Amino acid sequence: MSNARNIANLLVKNSSPMVSIRNNSDQGISATTWTTVTLDTEIIDTQNNFASNTFTVPDVGQYFIVATLEVECSDADELVRTSMKFRKKPSGGSYADVPGTEINTYKGHDVDESFTRMSVTSTYLYTSAASDEWIVQAYANAGGGSMTLKGQNCTFVAFKIIG
């Protein structure tokens, strides 16, 4: 059994809040626009804390959060930058970028490709208050073609480690 599965089993046994979500289908995005990532397939949601692309923290504690995105551009050699970030909304507040979570991936142009793909991953350890809401946003810069977040390669995982 893998270490990840052992950790997941331990967290479930101890009733720790934990979610593992992915996107079931591709999502089109616009160039040079921050877009909220659609996450619609729950793999694990131990306390029903995930809905409408949002993880809502059930109680105060330290949470480990990780997300991975993959962007594909249909026009060869046009995708140059793929970025992602976490945004958090405190109870009664509004969404704001979480400092230190924006990750950027850059790629030089390759000759004679039929498409360009780039992946990016961000991880964060944060002491979060009850009812904080977390979302993931994606950004891609391209000169042409359509851009797509590749469904099952877009994932979000969060779990409480201390609290």
N, C-alpha and C positions, 0 to 999 in steps of 0.2 A: 504494500500500500504506500502511496506517495506521501511525502511530508505534507504537501498541501491538503490532501484528504485527511491526514491525521489531525492537522490543525483545525480543519472544518468540523470534524467529528467532535473534537474537544470543545469548540465554541458552541456547537449545537447542544451538547450535553450540559454545558454550564449556562444555557439560556442566554448567551451573549448575543446582542443584536448583530446580525450579519446579513448582507445582501450580496448576491452575485447576479448581475443582469447583463444581457447582450441585446443587440438589435437583431431582429429576426429577418429583416429585409434591407435592401440598399436604401439610402436616403440621399436624394439630390440636394446639393448645397450651391449657393451663389458664391462667386469669386469675391474676395476681399470683404467678406461680411461675416461677422461672428454669428454662428448659428447654434442653437441648442440642439444637442444630439438626442435623437429619438432612441429610447431604450425601452423595448416592449416585451422582452421575454425574460421572465424570472427563472433563474436556475435555483437560487436559494433566497429565501426571504423569511428569516426565522421569526420575526415579530410583525410582519406586514407593515414594514416601514418604507416601502417603495411603491410609488404610484405616479403616473403622469410625468415620467422622466425625472422624478425627484426623489432623493433619499432624505427622509425626515428623521433626524436624530431623536431616539426615544427618551434618552436620559443622558445627563452630563457624564463625560468621560473622555478618555483619549481614544481617538479613532484612527485607524489606518485606512487610507483611501487611495485607490489606484484606478486609472482608466487608460485604455488603449484605443486608438483610432487608426483606421487605414483609409486614405483618400486615394481615389483613382481619377485621373483626367483622361478623357477620350481623345484628346488631341496630343499627338506625340510631341514631346519636348516642351510642353507648355507649363507643367506643374513645377514650381520652383520652391515654394514654401508651404509647409503644413504645420499648423499650430493647434494647441489645445490649452484650455485652462479650466479651473474649477471656479464656480461662483457660489456664494453662500448668502442666504437670507436669514438673519436672526428673527426670532419671534417678534412680530409687530414692525419689522423693518422692511427694507427692500434689498434686492439682489445687488451684490458688489463683488468685484474680482477678489480672489484670495491671493494676496501677495506671495510670490515665490512658486506659484503653481503653473504659470504660463511656460510651456515648453515649445520650442520651435525646431523644426527639422528642415534643412535646406538641401537641395539636390542640384547638381550641375546638369546641364542638358546632355542627353545621350543621343547619338545619331541613329536614325532608322528604327526607332521604337514605335510600336503601334499604340501604346498608351504609357502613361507614367503613373506609378503608385509610390506612395510614401506612407510610412507609419510613424506614430509618435505616442509616447507613453509618459504619463505624469503620476508621481506618487506623492503622498502627503501624510504627515502625522500631525494631528491637531486635537487640542482639547476643545471639544464642542459642547455647547449648551443644549439642553433639551429643547426640542422644536426647531432647531436650526435646520434649514433646508439647503441641500446641495444639488447642483446640476453641473453638467459638463458642456462646454461649448467648443466648437471646431471652427477653424479658419483655414482657408487655402488661397494662395495667390497664383493665378494662372493667366496667361495671355489669351487663351482661346479654348474651345471645347467645353464639354459639360463635365462637372465634377460630382463625384458620388462618394459618400461614406459607405464603405463596403460592409454590409450587414453584420454577419457573424464575427467580423474582425473588429467590431466596436463593442467594448466591454467596460463594465463599471463594477468594482468590488469595494465594499466598505465593511469594516467590522470593528467592534469595540475591543481594545486590548487592555485598558486600565480604567477603573472607575468604580 
